[in-house]
Amino acid sequence: MLDTNMKTQLRAYLEKLTKPVELIATLDDSAKSAEIKELLAEIAELSDKVTFKEDNTLPVRKPSFLITNPGSQQGPRFAGSPLGHEFTSLVLALLWTGGHPSKEAQSLLEQIRDIDGDFEFETYYSLSCHNCRT
């Protein structure tokens, strides 16, 4: 699915991971699920810090996958196959989940950490949405 050049570039990014990352796919029998499974397996082959597993018992949208740390069920979840414009978001999610710091100002990160409470965010992006940049 990923060409040799893309694998080489992605492998270099994945070398920056400082924590293990787990890709947990929740799939069905669709062609999109097969595409996601192939993509995630290829990504996991590029780094010993990335593992891939399938768990179709989770009560979430199918097909989708979670990027998390082992033992956790929190992290960004992608619905569908993040290729094209969405691939950059996938790479950033892998890096940040794997401990690579974001480029946000430290003061902003401290403000976010100081917010009390448990929060769950859902963000949707669509290339066909007139409100999303294409």
Secondary structure, DSSP 8 states (H G I E B T S, - for coil): ---HHHHHHHHHHHTT--S-EEEEEE--SSHHHHHHHHHHHHHHHT-TTEEEEE-TTSSS-SSEEEEE-TT---S-EEES---GGGHHHHHHHHHHHTT---SS-HHHHHHHHT--S---------TT-TTS--
